[in-house]
Amino acid sequence: MRRRRLLERTLRAREKQRDQDRRGLDPASMIRLAGFGAALIVFVAVYIGFHRQGATSYGGSWGVMERLTRPLIFGSNALELIALLLVGLIAWRAWRKMQGRS
C-alpha cells in the first residue's frame, strides 16, 4: 500500500509539473505573433500609401492621421507612444506569465 501511495503522489507531482511547463512562455508563438503584427502594420502602411498616392495633405477620412503624426512629447508622435505602450503591455504580460501569475 505504501508503495502505491508514493507512486500516485509521484505521478500527480509529474502531471502538475507538466501542466505548469505548458502554461509557460512559448517563444515560437510569440515570434509568430510578432511576425503577424509586423505584417499587419506593413499592410496598413502600404494600403494608406497606395490609397493616398503621395498626397501630403490629410483631408477627408484620413484627417485623424494628421493628429496622430504631430509631435507631442520630446519629438515623438502619438503613433510611436501607442506602439511603445502596446510593446510594454505585451512584455509585462509575458513577464507575469513567466512568474506564474497569469
C-alpha positions in Angstrom: 0.0 0.0 0.0 2.7 2.5 0.8 4.4 2.0 -2.5 1.2 2.6 -4.4 0.6 5.9 -2.5 4.1 7.0 -3.2 3.7 6.2 -6.9 0.4 8.0 -7.1 1.9 11.1 -5.4 4.9 11.0 -7.8 2.6 10.7 -10.8 0.5 13.6 -9.6 3.6 15.7 -9.0 4.8 15.0 -12.5 1.5 15.9 -14.1 1.4 19.1 -12.1 4.9 20.0 -13.3 4.0 19.2 -16.9 0.9 21.4 -16.6 3.0 24.3 -15.3 5.5 23.8 -18.0 2.8 24.0 -20.7 1.5 27.3 -19.3 4.9 28.9 -19.5 6.1 31.3 -22.2 6.1 29.8 -25.7 8.8 31.6 -27.8 7.6 30.1 -31.1 4.1 31.6 -30.6 5.5 34.9 -29.5 7.6 35.1 -32.7 4.6 34.2 -34.8 2.5 36.8 -33.1 5.3 39.4 -33.7 5.5 38.5 -37.4 1.8 38.7 -37.8 1.7 42.1 -36.1 4.6 43.4 -38.3 2.8 42.1 -41.5 -0.4 43.8 -40.4 1.4 47.1 -39.9 3.2 46.9 -43.3 -0.2 46.0 -44.9 -1.9 49.1 -43.4 1.1 51.3 -44.4 1.1 50.1 -48.0 -2.7 50.5 -48.2 -2.5 54.0 -47.0 0.4 54.8 -49.3 -1.4 53.5 -52.4 -4.7 55.0 -51.4 -3.3 58.4 -50.8 -0.8 58.2 -53.7 1.7 60.6 -52.4 -0.7 63.3 -51.2 0.7 65.3 -48.3 -2.5 66.9 -47.0 -4.6 64.9 -44.7 -8.2 65.6 -45.7 -11.4 63.7 -45.5 -11.5 60.4 -43.6 -7.7 60.4 -43.2 -7.7 63.7 -41.3 -7.4 61.9 -37.9 -4.0 60.6 -39.1 -2.6 64.1 -39.0 -3.3 64.4 -35.3 -1.6 61.1 -34.6 1.6 62.1 -36.5 2.1 65.5 -34.9 5.0 65.6 -32.4 3.7 65.5 -28.8 6.5 64.8 -26.3 10.2 65.1 -27.0 9.5 64.9 -30.7 7.7 61.6 -30.6 4.2 61.4 -32.0 1.1 59.6 -30.8 1.6 56.6 -33.0 5.1 56.0 -31.5 3.7 56.4 -28.0 0.9 53.9 -28.7 3.4 51.4 -30.2 5.6 51.7 -27.1 2.6 51.3 -24.8 1.5 48.1 -26.6 5.0 46.6 -26.6 5.3 47.4 -22.9 1.9 45.8 -22.2 2.9 42.6 -24.1 6.3 42.5 -22.3 4.6 42.9 -19.0 2.1 40.1 -19.7 5.0 37.8 -20.8 6.9 38.6 -17.6 3.8 37.9 -15.5 3.3 34.6 -17.3 6.9 33.6 -16.7 6.5 34.4 -12.9 3.5 32.1 -12.8 0.8 34.7 -12.2 -1.3 34.5 -15.3 
